[in-house]
Amino acid sequence: MTVIDGKNIKEITGKVVSTKMSKTIVIKVPQVKIDRLYRKRYVRHKKYYVHDEAETAQEGDVVKIRADRPRSKLKRWILVDVIQKAPA
């Protein structure tokens, strides 16, 4: 969480899986969960549609996103920073 103008705003880090849309990227965020009965760890993924105004992110990049106003039916996040570029 980040505090901006006195508000707690969510920030998430994930990996870009698609850049095929104009000014929109899709990122995948893994979440590790533990089974209640067997105590085995497993991974669930969630996809987020993110607004990328400058179209700077490429597939495979690790990026940081922040919650924002709704920009379309699915886009509720905005790109903050490209943390790590994908290997060439």
Secondary structure, DSSP 4 states (H G I P E B T S, - for coil): -EEETTEEE-EEEEEEEEEEETTEEEEEEEEEEE-TTT--EEEEEEEEEEE-TT----TT-EEEEEE----SSS--EEEEEEEEPPP-
